[in-house]
C-alpha cells in the first residue's frame, strides 16, 4: 500500500512538473491601466493563465516611450509586451524599438479593421473621438460638425480638445470637406489656413478640455451644449445621463500591442498577441468597455445593445475618418505650435 502511495505521489509530482514545463513563461504586459486594463484582465490575462499558458505580470505606464527606448538601448528589456497608441507605434517602428511581426500569425488581415496589422504592432481595439451632446439640453439633435459650428440653430458653448490634432480635422468637416478627403485638404498650406479660419468663427463659443473625463462633466452640468469626446467616456456615463454620440465625422484610432526589441519572451508574447485578437477574446474585451474589436469577426458575436456603442460597427464607422498617423508625425509639431499661438490670442 505504501509503495502504491509513493508511486502515486511520484507520478503526480512528475505530472505537475510536466505541466509547469508545458506552461509558457511569465509574461510582463504593460498597459495604460484604468477601466481599459480591467477589461484586458477579464478578456486576455485571466483566460490566458487559466488555459495554462503561464502567468501574466501586469504593469502600467503613461505612454513614456523614453522608458522603452532606454531599455532597448541598454539591452536591459524587462517588458515583454507594451500597449502603444498609433503615433508611438509608428515612431517606435521607425526607430527600431520594436520586434517585427509576421502578419500570418494573426490569420487573414482582411478580417481586421483596416490598419490594425502593422509591421511591428497589432491594433487590438479601436476608440473614437466623436461629437457628443446632452439630449436633455437640446431640442433638436445635431448630426454633423456643421451643426456643431452652427451657433444660431444651437446656441451655447462648445467643448473642444485643446490641441491641433482632431480639432483641425473637425473644422474642415464643418466647412464641408468630406471625411475621406480631410487629410488630402489638410496636407496643403491652404487647407491648414482654411481650418484655422473656420476655427476663428467658433472661437468665442469654445470651452477647451484637456482630460478625457472633462467632456461628460461639461455636458452633464450644461457648461457646454456639445463637445468632442472619447466615445468610451460617454458610453461609461450613458446609464445615468442622457448624453448621446454622433458617429458621423468621428476620428478613430487603434491602441496596439508591440514587443520591445530584445524582449526575453518575444515568441510567447507573439502568441499572446494572436490570442488577444482572436474573435472570442475580442468579444469579451468589448463587452467590458465600449471600444470596438479590431477583429471584425468578433462583431457578430456581440449583443446588439453592446454593438450600438461600438466605433467599429459598420454603420458607426461608415462616415468616420481613420487618424492619419504619418500626417501627424510629419506635421504635428508645426501645427501644434501654430494652434497654441492661435489659442493664446
C-alpha angles and dihedrals in degrees: 000000000000090000089052092050091049090050091049092049090048091048092049090048092051091047091050091049090049090051091051090050090048093051116088124247122279108273123212106214118185122198140164093264126218124087089333090061091045089056090048091052091055097041103036119005102048097042090045091054093042089055088059096250095133134268127308115221101201119209134174136216139165097243096275102166090185088072092055092044093050091051093048095045094049092042090235100121112168098166120081098188135013133190112231137174119241099262091051091046090053093047094044090050092051091049093049093243096132137058116252116244133215106235090210089072090071100050124237111002088208088070091065134078105267111274097021096113109064134171094262106011144038124221108229101180140017127223130181140211103221145169109268130185141176108248090200090063102043127067093201126033118243115232105186147014087266086065090047088059093044102097093169095059093035109030118194143063125315127215118222131170110256100244143073095251111092092358094076092045091051091049091055092048088050087053092056103268111144114242091244092055099046098103093041088058095039091053091071128073089236091053092051091049089049092054093050091046089054090049089053088065093056100036098101090055099047125111106187124221129197106177125059092234093061104073095060089047093049091047095046093049093046093241087130131020094209135013143177107247144164107267094227091057091055094044090052092062101035094099092063100032142040095242115144136193130224107205094187107106095008118148117227132199139174134239107214141195117239131178115224111238109264097022109164095225100039095139094052089044090056090052090050091052090051089048093050093053095047111116096248095053092042089055092054091047094053091046088061100045132019095248121119125250114251088213106072091203086075092061097078089049092061125091116252091241089058094043096059089068096047121109090210100053104120094244092045096048095042096093099026127109124231109228110254102231096185091050091056092042089056100037106021100097095048094043094047089052091050091046093050091050090048094047092049093055 
